[in-house]
Amino acid sequence: MRVSVETSVARHIGDRKEQQDRVAVLTHSSHPGTLLIALADGMGGHSGGAMAAEQIILAAQQNLEAFSPATEHPGKLLDLVVQDAHTSIRLSRFTSEQDPHSTIVAFMLYRGRAYWVHCGDSRLYHFRNRRLMLRTKDHSLVGELQRRGKLTAEEALHHPQRNVLVSCLGGDRMPQPEHGSCDSVAAGDHFLLCSDGLWNYFSEEELADTLASLPANDAAQRLLDLTRKRSQGNGDNISLAIVKFVAAGD
């Protein structure tokens, strides 16, 4: 069965004064079918977060263009994106008065296989039709407390320290990214990358249903619209990227 790929990205400033999220869909000039999506949720005061997020997109662009499949594994490329962006963000502290940090979640498609990396609390979801196959673990204080059984998911949403990260890019500690992969993708596989400004407002079941029932562009718009409605005038920056694998002709 021939499979085609649908992608869509969306962002909204929410009710903040500045958009500090960044998201980009990148393709390789010499290797058709190679796709890299990077999403970053920047933090660090006025303009600092935006600066950090921009460094992640720049690192993704540079490393993808330099990617050589004959000598480099996609997982190594994603590692280099994290390392280079972290170094650039750290260096930017010396040329500005901000303390920039950022999350990252990045997804790469190469030769029918999917690879991803994340650090922080921006997430990647992998659904197969309407079934959740994987959701990345948040590198946050409340995420750690949940994994230890000390907080429920509902309590985590309203915890006063829910925005405290235990790993991110630009901090004093080296980032501790986590990797994942899917050896083969097929029609019905759907991936969602998003910042916490979106996932805070949805159950996994609702996300799965939205991605399965709508084309990528329509699903992105619906998620954006629902997030704005549910945030009730107090919404964070929103960013998302959708990758849908559909049977050709669907």
N, C-alpha and C positions, 0 to 999 in steps of 0.2 A: 504493500500500500504506500503510495506517495503521500508525503506529509509536508505541509507548508507551515511556516512560522509567522504568527501575528505578534507584533510588539506595539506597545503604547506606553507613553509616559505622561504624567500629569503632576503639576505643582500648584500650590496656592499659598499665599502669604498668611492665611488664617486671620487672626485678629492681633498679630504682632506688628511692630513698627518696621521690621526688616525681614526679608526672606533669607534665611541662612541655610536652607536645604539646597542641595544641588543633585541633579540626576542627569545622566547622559547615556545614550545608546550609540555605541561605536562599532564600526566595521573595519576590517583589515583591507588595505588597498591591494594586497597581492594574494590574499587567500580567501576567495569567495566562500561564504557560508560561515565564516568565523565572526562571532558576535561577542562583544563585551559590554555589559551594562554596569555602571557604577552609580551608587547612591550614597550620599553623605548628608548627615545632619550635624551642622556645625554649631559650636558653642564657644563662648569666650567674650562676652561683652559686645559693645557696638562695633560692628564690622569684623570683629575677630573671628566669629564663627563662620561667616561667609568666606573669609580668607582661607580658613582651614579646609572648608568643603571644596573650594576652588582648587586647592593643591591636590586633593584626591582625584578630581576629574582630570587635571593636567597629568598626574602620574599615570593614570589609566591610559590616556591618549598616547603618551610617550612610550610606555612599555608595550602596548598593543602594536604600535607601528614598528617597534624593534623586534617583535616576536618572530622567532625562527623555529618552526615545528621540527626541523631536522635535529636540533640540538637542545630544545627547550620544552619542558612539559607545561601544559596550561596551569597546573597548580603552582609551578615555580613562578610563572608570570604573575599570578595573583599575589604571591608572597612579595614579589618585587614592588608591586603597586602599593602594598601596605607599608613596606620598609621605606620606599622613596618618599611617599606622602608623609609618613611620620617624621622623617628627617627634615623635609621642607617645612613642615608646620613648626617644628622645634626651632629651626633657624629663623623663622619669621618673628619669633618672640624678641629677637635682638633688634629688629628693624621697626618694631611697632610697640605701642604701649598696651597691647592686648595680651591676653593669655589664651591663645586659640587652641581648641580641641575639636575633634570630630569623631563621630561614628563612621563606619563604612560597612556596606554590604555590596558585594560585587558578584556578578554571574557571568560565566563564559560558556559559550557554545562552540564546540570544535569537533568536527567529524562525527556528528550525531551523539556526542556525549556532552553532558552538562557538568560544570564545575562551579563551585562558589566558595567565597570566604566572607567572614563577617567579624566585626569587632565593635562592641558597644551594644546598644539596644535597638538599632535598626534591624529589621527582620527579613528573612527569606522564608516563604511558604512554598512547599511543593505539594500540589494536589494531583491526583490521578482521577480524572472525572470529578466526582464529589468526595473522594476519599483523601484525607490528610495523610501524606506519606512522610512529611518532615516539616518541622518548624524549628528554626535556629533558636538557641538558648540565649536569653538576654544576659549580657555581661553587666549586670546592675546589682545594686545591693538588694533590692526586693526580689530579683530573680534568684539570687543565692539563697535568700530566706525561704522562697517558695520551694526550691529544690531540697532544702533541709526539712521541709514540712512545718515551718514556723509561720507561714503566711498562706492564706488561700489566694486564688486568682482575684477574687473580688476585693479582698483586703489590700492586695498589691496595687490595684488601680487607684486607691485613695490614700496610700501610705504617704506621710509627709516627706519621706526621702526617696520617693519613687524615681526621681531624676538623677540620683547619684550613681555614677558608673564605676565599676571596678576595673575596667579596661577600655581604653579608647586610644585614638591617635593624637599625638601632641603632648601627652602627659609626661611626668618625670619618669614613670616606669615604662619599660618597653611594652608595646602592645602584645597581647596574647590572642592572636586571631585563631579562629577555628575554621577548618576546611570541610567541605563535603563534595560529593559527586554522585552522578547517576550515569551508569555505564551505557544505557541506551534510553533514548526518549522516543515516544510514539504519540500518535494522535490520542488526545485525552489528557496528556501531561500539561499542567498549567503551573507557572511559577509567578509568584508575586513578591516583589521587593518593596519595602515601605518603611517610612520613619514612624516613630511613635505617635506623631501627630495624626496618623491614620489608624494604626492598629488598636489604639485605645478604645475605639468606638465599635468594634466588630467582634463577633464570635467567629471561631474557625468555620463553623457550619455556614454562616452567612457569606463569608468570603468565598468558600468553596462553591456555593450555589451561584453567586454572582459571576465568578469566572467561568463556570461550566455553561451557564445559560446565555451569555452575551458575548458578542465579538469583543476583541481586546479594547478597542476605542470606547465602545459603549460601556463596558465594565469599568474602565478607568473613570469615565465621567460619572457613572452612578456612584462609585465609591467616594469620589470627591464631593458630589452633591450631598450624600448622606452624612459624610463627616462634617460638612459645614452646618447642616441642619442640627445634628446631634451635639455639636460643640456649644451651641446656644450663645454665640457671641464671645466665647472665651477660648477659641481654638488656637492651637500651636501651628507653626509652619507644617505644611503637608507636602509629602512627595511620595510618588509611587511609580513603579514600572511593572508592566505585565508582559509575560512571554507565554503565548499559547501555541501548542502544537495541534494542528487540526488536519484531518484527512483532506487532501487536495481536492478542491471542488466544493467543499462544505461551505 
